């Protein structure tokens, strides 16, 4: 991890101040962080409002002396009903703060990963521009000068490849856990929607839909970031070929061939070393979740129909 931070720090310090049409990675990080937090905060607030509303409506329908089981954001079966009734506002506030903290910590982890990926992609874009300009009058046309520039670009490419490998090794297990949790929550939220439809529980439908949209967005963004990294790392091949390699010395041309061969192997983000995270794999996972929900819907309908008979 220390080596990963060192490589990233040197990569950032040595980044040339090139003007490009790409959005600033810092702005992208901020947008993602705000969107993630907004989705999590809205879902938590809706769930809290649902619990409070259910408690208020249920209390109005209670008969004198009848006990009531309070509804909370999270289950609190380890506490007695007297304790729940006495400290109801405090427990609800603590659970709300805990959920907010979980949303913020999850957003920080995801957005930190996305920030690193977009920073690496921006460095590949800068390296691509420098390869395309190789051999022009800005870089000189002498054999010695070309050799120095090619060696510098090769060294830079090695640093970026090393950074990508450290990034993948540091986050592949985290991504696997995130995808597994997202798929499980999508299935559970879909099950909640099916049950809520049968019971006409519109609030639960709204909360579960918000949860599904958040998880689907998270998984698709992981696939987008991985695909973007693959595209940027592979673009070095075309950039090297677009340079003025034909005007260089034969020894330099041989080195350029090896650079193109190495650049043909793209950097990929894997999920626990099991499979590469791409948009296609993410879509396949979502299709599997939808298939599970379709089978579950038929099962619930058959059970409900048999119960009526």
Buried (B, 14 or more C-beta within 10 A) or exposed (E): EEEBEEBBEEBEEEEEEEEEEBEEBEEBBEEBBEBBBEBBBBBBBBBBEBBBEBBEEEEEEEEEEEEEEBBBBEEBEEEEEEEBEEEBEEBBEBBBEEBBEEBBEBBEBBBBBBBBBBBBBBBBBBBBBBBBBBBEEEBBEEEEEBBEBBEEBBEBBEBBBBBBEBBBEBBBEBBBEBBEEBBEBBBBBBBBBBBBBEEEBEBBBBBBBBBBBBBBBBBBBBBBBBBBBBEBBBBBBEBBEEBBBEEBBEEBEEBBEEBBEBBEEBBBBBBEEEBBBBBEBBEEBBEEBEEBBEEBBEEBEEEEEEEEE
